[in-house]
Amino acid sequence: MKRFFLLLIGIIFCNCSGQRSKINGVSFVASPQEINETHIAPVLNIHANWAAVMPFGFVKNLQEPLVTFNVDRQWWGERADGAKRTIELLNQKGIKVMLKPQIWVWKGEFTGNIDMKSEEDWKTFENSYQDFIMLYARLAEEMNVPLVCIGTELHTFVEKRPAFWNQLIMNIRSVYRGELTYAENWDRFAVVPFWNQLDYIGIDAYFPLSESKSPTITALRSGWQPHKSKIKALQASVQKPVLFTEYGYRSVDYTAKEPWDANRIAGNLNMEAQHRALSALYQEFWQESWFAGGFLWKWFHNHTEVGGVANNRFTVQNKPAEILIRSLYNNE
């Protein structure tokens, strides 16, 4: 009886303080082949407590009204069966999941520019997108996933079709009892009209911070201030916690100038720039009470074969920044 009473007091205290543990997450990249528990161990080694699982749907171009998804020709991790098994493996190790179904436009065109040519095409696209999202909303309910992201960087779709999004959110909540967010790009997060209907303000946090080749942490933190002010203003208005649905930097010169740049340029390796940029972001946000945490972009299942000091991409795997993240996430 005493043990139960102490537990109850602890729950009440936690609820009254309004504080939750920070989401120390990684964006777990969909695997081409089936994975097993050995692929999850490196996530535990950096003390991540959450992972984003990201099944994909595809469209042929920015005016294509049909979303292709959950078909055999997709990678294992991009389909519902792969997503389900990945969730199971993560949960077995105590890692919580944000299910984040995303659209990929062939040739890598920006999803924010998806724009139909006619009302008929918009209706077709809306129906197709809803089928895509509802498949994973139902999977999330089946698997007791605590958080679903209902879209990623779709600002034209959001701006032009607000009624659809209002209805989609209601439809999702009719089948899924967990929490919801939406991942909007760093330059459009302030104009999303439905934040008050969700549980988190989701931002893909590729904000430009410095035009220097290898800026100091002090300079990077200074570069955050105008962006942070806008984030805080929105958070104060909407009264929802802020979640960085994606954040990360390449290990390359000028990494904080245009952090969204994913072009496959070679060379210009700069491990220290990545390290400093991640340090500055963490120092600016992780101690804020209104900040929920974030998902590091990105983490591959085949840990020993990726990243490394000859790699200038976003992953921190097998780089000095992995040691940094392990330390930062262990402090939570």
C-alpha positions in Angstrom: 0.0 0.0 0.0 2.8 2.4 0.9 4.6 1.6 -2.4 1.3 2.4 -4.3 0.9 5.7 -2.4 4.5 6.8 -3.3 3.9 5.9 -6.9 0.7 7.9 -7.0 2.5 10.9 -5.5 5.2 10.6 -8.1 2.6 10.6 -10.9 0.8 13.6 -9.5 4.1 15.5 -9.1 5.1 14.7 -12.7 1.7 15.9 -14.0 1.7 19.0 -11.9 5.2 20.0 -13.1 4.1 19.6 -16.7 7.6 18.3 -17.5 8.3 15.3 -19.7 11.6 13.7 -20.5 13.1 15.2 -23.6 12.6 13.3 -26.9 16.2 12.3 -27.7 15.4 10.8 -31.1 17.0 9.6 -34.3 15.4 9.4 -37.8 15.7 5.7 -38.5 16.1 5.3 -42.2 13.9 2.7 -44.0 16.0 -0.4 -44.8 16.1 -2.2 -48.1 16.2 -5.5 -46.4 14.6 -7.0 -43.2 16.5 -6.0 -40.1 16.8 -7.6 -36.7 17.6 -6.7 -33.1 21.3 -6.3 -33.8 20.5 -3.3 -35.9 18.9 -1.6 -32.9 21.8 -1.9 -30.5 23.7 1.2 -31.9 20.7 3.3 -31.3 20.8 2.3 -27.6 24.5 3.0 -27.5 23.9 6.7 -28.1 21.1 6.7 -25.4 18.4 7.6 -27.9 15.0 7.1 -26.3 12.9 7.7 -29.4 13.1 6.9 -33.2 11.2 8.1 -36.1 10.1 5.2 -38.4 9.5 6.5 -41.9 7.5 4.4 -44.4 7.3 6.1 -47.8 4.8 6.9 -50.5 5.9 8.1 -54.0 4.6 10.5 -56.6 6.1 10.7 -60.1 6.2 14.5 -60.2 4.9 17.6 -58.5 1.6 17.4 -60.4 1.0 13.7 -60.0 -2.3 13.1 -58.2 -1.7 9.5 -57.2 0.5 8.4 -54.2 2.0 5.0 -54.7 2.6 3.2 -51.4 2.9 -0.2 -49.7 3.7 -2.0 -52.9 6.1 -4.9 -53.4 8.7 -3.0 -55.4 9.3 -0.6 -52.5 12.1 -1.3 -50.0 11.1 -3.5 -47.0 11.3 -0.6 -44.6 9.2 1.7 -46.7 6.2 -0.7 -46.6 3.7 -1.3 -43.8 5.2 -4.8 -42.9 8.7 -3.3 -42.6 7.5 -0.4 -40.6 5.6 -2.7 -38.2 8.6 -5.0 -37.7 10.9 -2.0 -37.1 8.5 -0.6 -34.5 8.4 -4.0 -32.8 12.2 -4.2 -32.7 12.6 -0.6 -31.3 9.9 -1.2 -28.7 11.6 -4.4 -27.5 14.6 -2.3 -26.6 12.5 0.4 -24.8 12.7 2.9 -27.6 9.5 4.9 -28.3 8.4 5.6 -31.9 7.1 8.5 -33.9 5.5 7.0 -37.1 6.3 9.5 -39.8 4.9 8.4 -43.3 6.5 10.6 -45.9 6.2 11.4 -49.6 9.1 11.2 -52.0 8.9 13.0 -55.3 10.9 11.2 -58.0 14.2 13.0 -58.9 14.1 14.4 -55.4 12.0 17.5 -56.1 10.8 19.4 -53.0 7.5 18.1 -51.6 6.5 21.7 -50.6 6.0 22.4 -54.3 3.5 19.7 -54.9 0.6 21.5 -56.6 -2.2 20.0 -58.6 -3.4 21.5 -62.0 -7.1 21.2 -61.4 -9.8 20.7 -58.7 -10.3 17.2 -60.0 -6.6 16.4 -59.5 -6.7 17.9 -56.1 -9.6 15.7 -55.0 -7.8 12.6 -56.4 -4.6 13.6 -54.6 -6.4 14.2 -51.3 -8.1 10.8 -51.5 -4.8 9.1 -52.3 -2.9 10.9 -49.6 -5.6 10.2 -47.0 -5.5 6.5 -47.8 -1.7 6.6 -47.3 -1.9 8.3 -44.0 -4.8 6.4 -42.6 -3.0 3.1 -43.3 -0.3 4.2 -41.0 -2.7 5.8 -38.4 -4.3 2.4 -38.1 -0.9 0.7 -37.8 0.0 3.2 -35.1 -3.1 2.3 -33.1 -2.5 -1.4 -33.5 1.1 -1.0 -32.3 0.4 1.5 -29.5 2.7 4.0 -31.2 2.6 7.2 -29.0 3.1 9.8 -31.8 2.2 10.1 -35.5 3.4 12.8 -37.9 0.6 13.5 -40.4 2.8 15.0 -43.1 6.2 16.4 -43.9 7.1 19.7 -45.7 3.9 20.1 -47.7 3.3 23.8 -47.4 1.6 24.3 -50.8 -0.8 21.5 -50.0 -1.5 22.9 -46.6 -2.0 26.4 -47.8 -4.3 25.6 -50.7 -6.4 22.9 -49.1 -7.0 23.8 -45.4 -10.4 22.1 -45.3 -8.8 18.8 -46.3 -6.3 18.9 -43.4 -9.0 19.8 -40.9 -11.0 16.7 -42.0 -7.9 14.5 -42.1 -7.0 15.3 -38.5 -10.5 14.4 -37.4 -10.4 11.2 -39.4 -7.1 10.2 -37.9 -8.3 10.9 -34.4 -11.3 8.6 -35.1 -9.0 5.6 -35.4 -5.9 6.6 -33.4 -5.7 7.6 -29.8 -2.1 8.8 -29.6 -0.6 12.2 -30.1 -0.2 14.0 -33.5 2.3 16.4 -35.0 3.1 17.7 -38.5 6.6 18.4 -39.8 6.8 21.8 -41.6 9.9 23.2 -43.1 11.9 25.8 -41.2 10.8 28.7 -43.3 7.0 27.9 -43.3 6.3 26.6 -39.8 4.7 29.9 -38.6 1.9 29.9 -41.1 0.5 26.3 -40.6 -3.2 26.9 -39.7 -3.9 23.8 -37.7 -1.3 23.7 -35.0 -4.0 24.1 -32.4 -5.5 20.8 -33.5 -2.3 18.9 -32.9 -0.2 18.0 -29.9 3.2 19.4 -31.0 4.4 22.1 -33.3 6.7 20.1 -35.6 9.6 21.8 -37.3 12.2 20.4 -39.7 14.9 22.7 -38.2 17.3 23.4 -41.1 17.6 27.1 -40.2 20.5 29.1 -41.7 22.7 30.2 -38.9 26.1 31.4 -40.3 27.8 32.0 -43.7 31.2 31.2 -42.2 33.2 28.1 -43.3 33.5 26.8 -39.8 31.7 29.1 -37.3 32.3 29.0 -33.5 29.6 27.7 -31.2 29.1 31.3 -29.9 28.5 32.5 -33.5 26.1 29.7 -34.2 24.1 30.4 -31.0 24.0 34.0 -32.0 22.7 32.9 -35.4 19.9 31.0 -33.7 18.4 34.1 -31.9 16.1 35.5 -34.6 14.8 32.1 -35.5 14.4 31.1 -31.8 12.4 34.3 -31.2 9.9 33.4 -33.9 9.6 29.8 -32.6 9.0 31.1 -29.1 6.4 33.6 -30.3 4.4 30.8 -32.1 4.7 28.5 -29.1 3.4 31.2 -26.8 0.5 31.8 -29.1 -0.5 28.2 -29.7 0.5 26.8 -26.3 1.8 23.6 -27.7 5.4 22.2 -27.2 7.8 22.5 -30.0 9.3 19.3 -31.5 12.2 19.3 -34.0 10.8 16.6 -36.3 14.1 16.7 -38.0 17.4 18.3 -37.2 21.0 17.8 -38.3 24.0 19.1 -40.1 26.4 17.7 -42.7 30.1 17.2 -41.8 31.1 19.7 -44.4 32.4 23.3 -44.8 29.6 25.9 -44.5 27.3 23.4 -42.9 25.3 26.1 -41.1 24.8 28.3 -44.2 22.1 26.2 -45.9 21.7 23.2 -43.6 18.9 21.8 -45.8 21.3 21.3 -48.8 21.5 17.6 -49.5 23.3 17.8 -52.8 25.8 15.0 -53.3 28.8 17.2 -53.5 32.1 15.5 -52.6 34.9 16.7 -50.4 35.0 19.8 -48.2 35.0 17.5 -45.1 34.6 19.3 -41.8 33.8 17.2 -38.8 34.3 20.0 -36.4 31.7 22.2 -38.1 29.1 19.4 -37.7 30.1 18.9 -34.0 29.8 22.6 -33.3 26.5 23.1 -35.0 24.9 20.2 -33.1 26.4 21.5 -29.8 25.0 25.0 -30.4 21.5 23.6 -31.2 21.5 21.5 -28.1 22.7 24.3 -25.9 20.0 26.7 -27.2 17.0 24.3 -27.0 17.3 21.3 -24.8 17.0 23.1 -21.5 13.9 25.1 -22.6 10.7 23.9 -20.9 8.6 24.5 -24.0 10.9 22.4 -26.2 10.0 18.7 -26.4 13.2 17.4 -28.1 14.0 16.3 -31.6 14.9 13.6 -34.1 18.4 13.6 -35.5 18.7 13.3 -39.3 19.6 10.6 -40.0 20.4 7.1 -38.7 21.0 4.0 -40.8 20.4 0.4 -39.8 23.8 -0.8 -41.0 25.9 1.1 -38.5 29.3 -0.4 -39.2 29.0 0.3 -42.9 28.0 4.0 -42.9 29.3 7.4 -42.0 32.9 7.7 -41.0 35.4 10.5 -41.3 35.4 10.3 -45.1 31.7 10.9 -45.3 30.3 14.4 -45.5 26.6 13.6 -45.3 24.2 14.2 -42.4 24.7 11.0 -40.4 26.8 11.3 -37.3 27.5 7.6 -37.4 31.2 6.7 -36.9 32.1 10.4 -36.7 33.2 12.6 -33.8 29.6 13.9 -33.6 28.3 10.5 -32.7 30.4 10.7 -29.5 28.9 14.1 -28.9 25.3 12.9 -29.3 26.0 10.0 -27.0 27.1 12.4 -24.4 24.3 14.9 -24.9 21.5 12.3 -25.0 23.0 10.6 -21.9 22.6 13.9 -19.9 18.8 13.7 -20.2 
